[in-house]
């Protein structure tokens, strides 16, 4: 028993030396690995640690942080109030001549006078009718074409090069040709609205359709759905909110183009009324018509937003 104890005691220093050598080799390997990660420069000091970003005290200045309903309404009111107060200050201070910047009271009076004679409502209806016809025709063409381009690679390869080229051509450049082809009547005005919006709405619709997750399509095929069923029950419902957003954006472009369209031998319309007021330096009427155009566009935008919310509650 004593001999075994002596042998164990004698072997203990050797085990300690072996353990020390293993530890030294391990440390050397760690240093070499760190040197390799540092690009062969073992003398480089490690990068300093940076303090974490402190969260903002107010959600108004935080990225994608929800804000309260009251704050949202306050900001919405301020977005109108600040420009309006600046307009009031400039007009009443006399810094700008009233011929170039009429006061809000003068604009309101001009709008009431035009409404009293009935010409404002006649012009509004004439312009709205042109927008509905021209942009409505553009939607009827662009949505099916965009679905074809977004859902089928062959459709994208065939149509996108031509549409990508045509969208850079300004609609106003077609006015001389449209007068020659369609005359001075309503068809040429509708055609300008159509040309100005159809190509952009087609490409935006195609992008929305292409954004449908491929996993949804694969699962549908796995469950036995056919191509037409996948298109009707997966692709179109998933893309519908985005299509409405595209229509909402391009509806604003349609209202911009309608002023250009009404330069062609018009006898009614908000664009016509602006040009007529410009001839006599009636800037108060011009401002009144611009306010009416803005209100009409805002109403259409709100209606399309409500439609999107109703048909796509699941969409983010």
DRENDREN-23731 format. One record per residue (C-alpha): residue number from 1; residue in one letter; chain; x, y, z. Coordinates in steps of 0.05 Angstrom, whole numbers, padded with zeros to 5 digits. Example, Ala and Ser with C-alpha at 12.3 -4.5 7.8 and 13.67 -1.06 7.14 Angstrom:
<sites>
{1 A A {00246 -00090 00156}}
{2 S A {00273 -00021 00143}}
</sites>
This chain:
<sites>
{1 X A {00000 00000 00000}}
{2 X A {00058 00046 00017}}
{3 X A {00092 00032 -00050}}
{4 X A {00029 00051 -00089}}
{5 X A {00024 00116 -00052}}
{6 X A {00097 00132 -00067}}
{7 X A {00088 00118 -00141}}
{8 X A {00025 00162 -00144}}
{9 X A {00062 00217 -00107}}
{10 X A {00122 00211 -00154}}
{11 X A {00077 00214 -00216}}
{12 X A {00040 00277 -00193}}
{13 X A {00094 00328 -00214}}
{14 X A {00097 00296 -00284}}
{15 X A {00022 00303 -00292}}
{16 X A {00026 00375 -00271}}
{17 X A {00080 00390 -00322}}
{18 X A {00039 00356 -00377}}
{19 X A {-00022 00396 -00358}}
{20 X A {00018 00460 -00360}}
{21 X A {00045 00443 -00429}}
{22 X A {-00025 00429 -00454}}
{23 X A {-00050 00495 -00426}}
{24 X A {00008 00532 -00459}}
{25 X A {-00007 00500 -00526}}
{26 X A {-00080 00518 -00519}}
{27 X A {-00063 00591 -00505}}
{28 X A {-00014 00593 -00563}}
{29 X A {-00068 00565 -00610}}
{30 X A {-00118 00617 -00586}}
{31 X A {-00068 00673 -00598}}
{32 X A {-00052 00647 -00668}}
{33 X A {-00127 00642 -00684}}
{34 X A {-00138 00714 -00660}}
{35 X A {-00078 00736 -00700}}
{36 X A {-00107 00703 -00763}}
{37 X A {-00174 00737 -00753}}
{38 X A {-00139 00804 -00745}}
{39 X A {-00104 00796 -00813}}
{40 X A {-00037 00772 -00787}}
{41 X A {-00026 00831 -00741}}
{42 X A {-00022 00803 -00670}}
{43 X A {00001 00871 -00645}}
{44 X A {-00065 00905 -00663}}
{45 X A {-00107 00924 -00604}}
{46 X A {-00180 00901 -00603}}
{47 X A {-00233 00950 -00626}}
{48 X A {-00263 00992 -00571}}
{49 X A {-00332 00974 -00547}}
{50 X A {-00385 01024 -00566}}
{51 X A {-00440 01044 -00519}}
{52 X A {-00509 01021 -00539}}
{53 X A {-00556 01071 -00570}}
{54 X A {-00602 01102 -00520}}
{55 X A {-00676 01098 -00537}}
{56 X A {-00708 01164 -00556}}
{57 X A {-00749 01196 -00502}}
{58 X A {-00805 01212 -00552}}
{59 X A {-00837 01163 -00600}}
{60 X A {-00842 01220 -00651}}
{61 X A {-00767 01213 -00666}}
{62 X A {-00762 01138 -00661}}
{63 X A {-00759 01094 -00723}}
{64 X A {-00826 01061 -00738}}
{65 X A {-00853 01072 -00669}}
{66 X A {-00929 01079 -00664}}
{67 X A {-00955 01145 -00639}}
{68 X A {-01021 01160 -00604}}
{69 X A {-01083 01180 -00641}}
{70 X A {-01081 01249 -00611}}
{71 X A {-01010 01261 -00635}}
{72 X A {-01029 01236 -00704}}
{73 X A {-01088 01285 -00709}}
{74 X A {-01045 01342 -00682}}
{75 X A {-00992 01331 -00734}}
{76 X A {-01045 01326 -00789}}
{77 X A {-01075 01393 -00768}}
{78 X A {-01007 01425 -00764}}
{79 X A {-00990 01402 -00835}}
{80 X A {-01047 01446 -00860}}
{81 X A {-01044 01501 -00808}}
{82 X A {-00970 01520 -00817}}
{83 X A {-00974 01533 -00892}}
{84 X A {-01040 01569 -00884}}
{85 X A {-01013 01615 -00829}}
{86 X A {-00952 01629 -00872}}
{87 X A {-00998 01648 -00930}}
{88 X A {-01038 01694 -00884}}
{89 X A {-00975 01727 -00857}}
{90 X A {-00947 01740 -00927}}
{91 X A {-01012 01767 -00955}}
{92 X A {-01028 01814 -00897}}
{93 X A {-00956 01838 -00887}}
{94 X A {-00953 01867 -00957}}
{95 X A {-00888 01831 -00972}}
{96 X A {-00919 01803 -01035}}
{97 X A {-00965 01842 -01081}}
{98 X A {-01037 01819 -01079}}
{99 X A {-01036 01811 -01154}}
{100 X A {-00988 01753 -01146}}
{101 X A {-01010 01727 -01078}}
{102 X A {-01082 01742 -01060}}
{103 X A {-01106 01737 -00989}}
{104 X A {-01146 01677 -00965}}
{105 X A {-01207 01722 -00958}}
{106 X A {-01201 01744 -01031}}
{107 X A {-01193 01671 -01053}}
{108 X A {-01254 01651 -01013}}
{109 X A {-01295 01708 -01043}}
{110 X A {-01274 01688 -01114}}
{111 X A {-01293 01616 -01101}}
{112 X A {-01361 01636 -01072}}
{113 X A {-01374 01681 -01132}}
{114 X A {-01358 01625 -01182}}
{115 X A {-01400 01577 -01143}}
{116 X A {-01458 01626 -01142}}
{117 X A {-01458 01632 -01217}}
{118 X A {-01454 01556 -01224}}
{119 X A {-01392 01557 -01267}}
{120 X A {-01349 01526 -01212}}
{121 X A {-01393 01464 -01206}}
{122 X A {-01399 01458 -01282}}
{123 X A {-01323 01461 -01289}}
{124 X A {-01313 01412 -01232}}
{125 X A {-01361 01361 -01263}}
{126 X A {-01329 01369 -01332}}
{127 X A {-01260 01357 -01304}}
{128 X A {-01282 01299 -01260}}
{129 X A {-01316 01266 -01319}}
{130 X A {-01253 01270 -01360}}
{131 X A {-01211 01241 -01303}}
{132 X A {-01260 01184 -01293}}
{133 X A {-01261 01167 -01367}}
{134 X A {-01187 01175 -01383}}
{135 X A {-01159 01145 -01319}}
{136 X A {-01214 01093 -01315}}
{137 X A {-01195 01068 -01385}}
{138 X A {-01122 01067 -01363}}
{139 X A {-01140 01024 -01303}}
{140 X A {-01180 00976 -01346}}
{141 X A {-01120 00966 -01391}}
{142 X A {-01063 00969 -01341}}
{143 X A {-01089 00922 -01287}}
{144 X A {-01097 00860 -01331}}
{145 X A {-01032 00876 -01367}}
{146 X A {-00995 00886 -01301}}
{147 X A {-01022 00819 -01275}}
{148 X A {-00998 00785 -01338}}
{149 X A {-00929 00816 -01331}}
{150 X A {-00924 00802 -01257}}
{151 X A {-00950 00730 -01257}}
{152 X A {-00917 00704 -01320}}
{153 X A {-00843 00713 -01336}}
{154 X A {-00858 00708 -01410}}
{155 X A {-00907 00766 -01404}}
{156 X A {-00855 00808 -01369}}
{157 X A {-00802 00792 -01421}}
{158 X A {-00850 00811 -01478}}
{159 X A {-00883 00874 -01451}}
{160 X A {-00835 00906 -01402}}
{161 X A {-00782 00931 -01452}}
{162 X A {-00834 00969 -01494}}
{163 X A {-00872 00996 -01434}}
{164 X A {-00807 01015 -01400}}
{165 X A {-00791 01057 -01461}}
{166 X A {-00859 01089 -01470}}
{167 X A {-00866 01112 -01398}}
{168 X A {-00810 01162 -01409}}
{169 X A {-00846 01197 -01465}}
{170 X A {-00883 01259 -01438}}
{171 X A {-00957 01257 -01450}}
{172 X A {-00957 01330 -01471}}
{173 X A {-00911 01313 -01529}}
{174 X A {-00968 01273 -01559}}
{175 X A {-01015 01333 -01563}}
{176 X A {-00999 01352 -01636}}
{177 X A {-01007 01280 -01658}}
{178 X A {-01072 01270 -01618}}
{179 X A {-01101 01333 -01649}}
{180 X A {-01084 01306 -01718}}
{181 X A {-01110 01236 -01703}}
{182 X A {-01171 01251 -01659}}
{183 X A {-01187 01324 -01671}}
{184 X A {-01201 01378 -01619}}
{185 X A {-01258 01344 -01583}}
{186 X A {-01262 01302 -01520}}
{187 X A {-01226 01240 -01548}}
{188 X A {-01159 01276 -01552}}
{189 X A {-01166 01300 -01479}}
{190 X A {-01183 01229 -01455}}
{191 X A {-01124 01202 -01494}}
{192 X A {-01075 01248 -01459}}
{193 X A {-01100 01224 -01391}}
{194 X A {-01095 01153 -01415}}
{195 X A {-01024 01160 -01442}}
{196 X A {-01000 01197 -01380}}
{197 X A {-01022 01143 -01331}}
{198 X A {-01029 01075 -01364}}
{199 X A {-00955 01057 -01368}}
{200 X A {-00938 01075 -01296}}
{201 X A {-00999 01039 -01269}}
{202 X A {-00981 00977 -01310}}
{203 X A {-00910 00973 -01282}}
{204 X A {-00933 00987 -01210}}
{205 X A {-00986 00932 -01215}}
{206 X A {-00935 00884 -01243}}
{207 X A {-00888 00898 -01184}}
{208 X A {-00945 00885 -01135}}
{209 X A {-00962 00818 -01167}}
{210 X A {-00888 00797 -01168}}
{211 X A {-00885 00810 -01093}}
{212 X A {-00933 00753 -01078}}
{213 X A {-00893 00702 -01037}}
{214 X A {-00871 00642 -01078}}
{215 X A {-00885 00597 -01018}}
{216 X A {-00960 00612 -01023}}
{217 X A {-00960 00591 -01096}}
{218 X A {-00919 00528 -01082}}
{219 X A {-00965 00507 -01026}}
{220 X A {-01025 00518 -01070}}
{221 X A {-00997 00473 -01124}}
{222 X A {-00978 00421 -01072}}
{223 X A {-01050 00420 -01047}}
{224 X A {-01075 00407 -01118}}
{225 X A {-01095 00476 -01142}}
{226 X A {-01092 00490 -01216}}
{227 X A {-01060 00550 -01249}}
{228 X A {-01126 00588 -01257}}
{229 X A {-01145 00575 -01185}}
{230 X A {-01078 00599 -01159}}
{231 X A {-01086 00662 -01200}}
{232 X A {-01157 00676 -01176}}
{233 X A {-01152 00654 -01104}}
{234 X A {-01080 00670 -01086}}
{235 X A {-01047 00720 -01132}}
{236 X A {-01104 00768 -01143}}
{237 X A {-01130 00772 -01071}}
{238 X A {-01059 00781 -01044}}
{239 X A {-01044 00835 -01096}}
{240 X A {-01110 00873 -01090}}
{241 X A {-01089 00922 -01034}}
{242 X A {-01026 00939 -01072}}
{243 X A {-01064 00949 -01136}}
{244 X A {-01110 00999 -01101}}
{245 X A {-01049 01035 -01074}}
{246 X A {-01021 01040 -01145}}
{247 X A {-01088 01067 -01170}}
{248 X A {-01088 01118 -01113}}
{249 X A {-01019 01143 -01131}}
{250 X A {-01033 01148 -01206}}
{251 X A {-01101 01182 -01194}}
{252 X A {-01061 01242 -01170}}
{253 X A {-01022 01241 -01236}}
{254 X A {-01088 01239 -01274}}
{255 X A {-01110 01304 -01240}}
{256 X A {-01044 01335 -01259}}
{257 X A {-01052 01315 -01332}}
{258 X A {-01124 01339 -01336}}
{259 X A {-01100 01412 -01335}}
{260 X A {-01056 01397 -01394}}
{261 X A {-01112 01361 -01430}}
{262 X A {-01160 01419 -01421}}
{263 X A {-01113 01465 -01458}}
{264 X A {-01139 01433 -01522}}
{265 X A {-01198 01476 -01545}}
{266 X A {-01238 01468 -01480}}
{267 X A {-01299 01508 -01462}}
{268 X A {-01307 01480 -01392}}
{269 X A {-01264 01449 -01338}}
{270 X A {-01221 01470 -01280}}
{271 X A {-01159 01473 -01324}}
{272 X A {-01196 01516 -01374}}
{273 X A {-01218 01562 -01317}}
{274 X A {-01146 01570 -01294}}
{275 X A {-01121 01589 -01363}}
{276 X A {-01179 01638 -01373}}
{277 X A {-01165 01671 -01305}}
{278 X A {-01091 01676 -01322}}
{279 X A {-01106 01718 -01383}}
{280 X A {-01137 01772 -01339}}
{281 X A {-01089 01765 -01280}}
{282 X A {-01145 01739 -01236}}
{283 X A {-01100 01702 -01188}}
{284 X A {-01154 01698 -01135}}
{285 X A {-01195 01654 -01183}}
{286 X A {-01133 01613 -01199}}
{287 X A {-01122 01599 -01125}}
{288 X A {-01195 01583 -01115}}
{289 X A {-01194 01532 -01171}}
{290 X A {-01129 01502 -01143}}
{291 X A {-01162 01493 -01075}}
{292 X A {-01221 01458 -01108}}
{293 X A {-01174 01411 -01146}}
{294 X A {-01137 01395 -01081}}
{295 X A {-01202 01381 -01044}}
{296 X A {-01228 01337 -01100}}
{297 X A {-01163 01298 -01103}}
{298 X A {-01162 01290 -01027}}
{299 X A {-01233 01262 -01028}}
{300 X A {-01214 01210 -01081}}
{301 X A {-01152 01192 -01041}}
{302 X A {-01191 01182 -00977}}
{303 X A {-01243 01139 -01013}}
{304 X A {-01189 01095 -01043}}
{305 X A {-01156 01088 -00975}}
{306 X A {-01222 01066 -00945}}
{307 X A {-01232 01016 -01001}}
{308 X A {-01162 00988 -00990}}
{309 X A {-01175 00981 -00916}}
{310 X A {-01241 00946 -00929}}
{311 X A {-01217 00895 -00980}}
{312 X A {-01148 00884 -00950}}
{313 X A {-01154 00885 -00874}}
{314 X A {-01099 00832 -00869}}
{315 X A {-01049 00875 -00909}}
{316 X A {-00996 00912 -00871}}
</sites>
